[in-house]
């Protein structure tokens, strides 16, 4: 599917915001990416942006591959509004990849979940905000305005400065050392793909995939592919627990 891209051509230098509510018109031509696999919600979010950002350019993506294609093509994206549950991602892997590959592009997660643990994990992985899909339109606009102004926005019952427990923080720190390509490989490992399948999807050799896997194991401090997937899975669940599954033979 071809990404729905509208070129973002902004006229910088002119900006008007009367007050701090974030609901006033701006003359800046912002560029937004709405990433959600539900067309109706993409349309609703586009409509929510239209009033305060009438001159904004908006690109829409229905899969994670489309998000990457848009960000590779456009160099002036101001904000990505990302749904966690999209084709091509698992858990927080999409957010991890975007923060590693495009560190200068703010990402706000827009999700159907309002679980405080999920919200906190998004913030741990570098999100600039978290907007529940149940939030009122005016509150969504305020949240987006706060992030565009350089701030961080989460629901009132979540403290974005809260620290994860020591063990979780250690795993988060190790995951943060992965390169974007290593994050993609870990995503595919989590989906159960074999090395040859990963090589085909990424357009690289099996030897390159094996090198990535070895680097992932070293960075995560584990000895097998299974343990790497378990480590990533524990983070996706929002907590670290003792895994009681029987070890399985690593897939080649």
N, C-alpha and C positions, 0 to 999 in steps of 0.2 A: 504494500500500500504506500502510495506517495504521501509524504508528510504535507500537511496543509500549511504552507509557509507564505507569509506576507512579509516582504522586506521591511526591515525596521530602519527608517530614515528619520533621525531625530534632529530637531533644531535646538541645540543646547544653548544655555545661557539665559533663558527667560523662564521664570518660575514664579507662580503666585500661589501662596497658601495663606488664607485669612483665618487665623486661629489654629488650634491644635487638634481639632476634631477629626481632620483627615477627610472631610466630606466636601471640601471646596474644590472648584475646578482648578486644574493646573494647565499651564501652557506648554510645559515640557512634553515632548513626544516620547513617551515611554514605550518600551517593547516588552511584552509579556509572552510567556509560553504557558499554555494551559495543557497539562498532561493528565488525561483521564480517559479510560476506555468507554465511558458512557456518554454518547453524544448529547443527550438531554442535559446532563449536568455541565458539560462543557459549554453548552449554549446558555445555561443559567448563569454560569460564572462569567462568561463574556458579557452578558447583560448587566451583571453587577458591576463590572469594571467600566461599562460604557458611560455611566453618568459622571463619575468624578474624573475619568481619563478619556474624554471624548476624542482626543487626537491620538490616542495610543494605537500602536500596531499590535495585533494579537495573532500568535501562531498557535495552532491546536495540534495535539498529538494523541493518538488513540492507543499507542503501544510504546514501550520503552525504546525500541529501535528508532521510532520516529522522533522521540525526544533527542536522542543522540545526534540524529541526522540534522535536526534543526539547529542544535547548538554548535555542531561542526560547521554549518553553513553561515550562521549569523555570529557576528563578533560583538554585537551591542545589545545583548539581552539584559534587561534590568532585573527580571525576576522570573523564576520558574515556580508555578503552582502545581505541585506533584501529588498525585494519588499514590498511596503505597501499594495498592492492589491493582497492578496492571500486567498485561501480557508481557513476558520477558523479564520479570523481576520476582524476587522471592523475599518476603520479609522486608528488612531494611536495606537489602542489597542495592536497590536502585538509588536510594539516597546516598549510600556509601560511594557508589560509582560516580555520581554527579559531583559530590564534594571533592573526590580525588581528581577527576578529569577536568572539572571546570571550577576551580576553587574561588574564582572571583565573581561567580554568578550566585547570588542569593537564592536559596531554595526554601519555599514555604510548603509544608506538607498540608494537603487538604484531604481529610480522611473521614470515612464513616464511623471510625472508632473515636471514642472520647475517653479511653482507658488512660488514666494518669501514667501508668507504667509505660505504655506505648508512646505517649507524648514525651515523657522524660527521655526515653531512648532516642527518639528523633532528635531531641536537642543535644544529647550526648554525641550523636553522629554529625552534628554541625548544621542542622536546620536553623534557619533564621526565624522560624515561626511555625505554629501548628494551628490550623483552622478546622474545627469540626464542621462537617457538612450540615449539621443541624443549626449552625450559628445564623443569626438573623443577618440579612443582606447588609444593613447599615454597619453592623459590627464587623462583618467581613471587610468592608471598605476601610474601616478604622484600622483593622489589623494590617492590611496591605499598606496603608499610608504610613503606619509606624515602621514597617520594615523598610520601605523605600526611603524613609528619613534616616536610616541607619540603625534602627532599634531592633529589638527582638519582641515577638508577641506570642503569648500562649494564653489559654484560658486562665481565669483568675485563681483557680484552685491548684495550679501547677507552678512550682518555683523553678524557672529555667536555670537558676544558679545552683540548684541542689546537686550534690555530688553523688555518684554511684558508689556502691560499696566497693571495698578494696579489690576483691576478686574480679568483679565485673569491670571495674575501671582498668584493671591490668589487661583483660581480654580486649577491651575497647582500644586501649593504647596499641596493642599488637595488631589489631585489625586496621588501625589507622595508618600503619606503616606499609600496607599493601599498595602497589601501584594500580592505576586504573585497569590495566590488562589483567593483573592478578586478581582484582576484584571480580572481573568478568569470568575468569576461570573458576574462581571459588563459587560464583553463582551457578555455573554449569555443573560443577561437582555436586552441588546441593540438589540439582535436578536429576542426578544419577547418570549423567552422560559419561561415556568412555572417552579416553584420550583421543581416539581417532575421530569421534563425533565432535569433540571440542575443536580439534584441529580444523575440521571441515567448516564448522560454524564461524571460526575466526579467520579462516583463510591462511593458516600457518601450518608448519610441519608438526608431526607428532613429537619430534625432538624438542621443538620450542615449547610445546604444551608440557612435556615432562620437566623441562627446566623451570617453567612457571610453577608447576606443582611442587617441585623441590624447594623453591624459594618460599612458597606459601607455608609449607610445613616448617621450614626453619624460622620464619618470622612469627608464626603462631606458637612455636615451641612444642609441636606435636610430632608424632612419628609416622602417622599414616593418613591417607586421604579420609578415612572414616572419622578419625579424630578431628581433622580439620572441619569436616562438615558438622560434626557434633558441636564444636566450638562456635561455629557461625550460627547453628541452630539454637543454642542456648541464648545467644544474644537476641535472636529474633523472637524468642519467647519472653524477653524482657527480664530474665533472671538466670542465674546459674544454679543448676541443681546437679546432684550426683546422677550420672546417666546409668540406668539399670539395664540397658539393652545388651544383648550378647554381641561381642565384637564380630565383625564380618570380615571376610577376606577382601583386601583392597582390589578394586576393579582396575584393570589395565586398559 
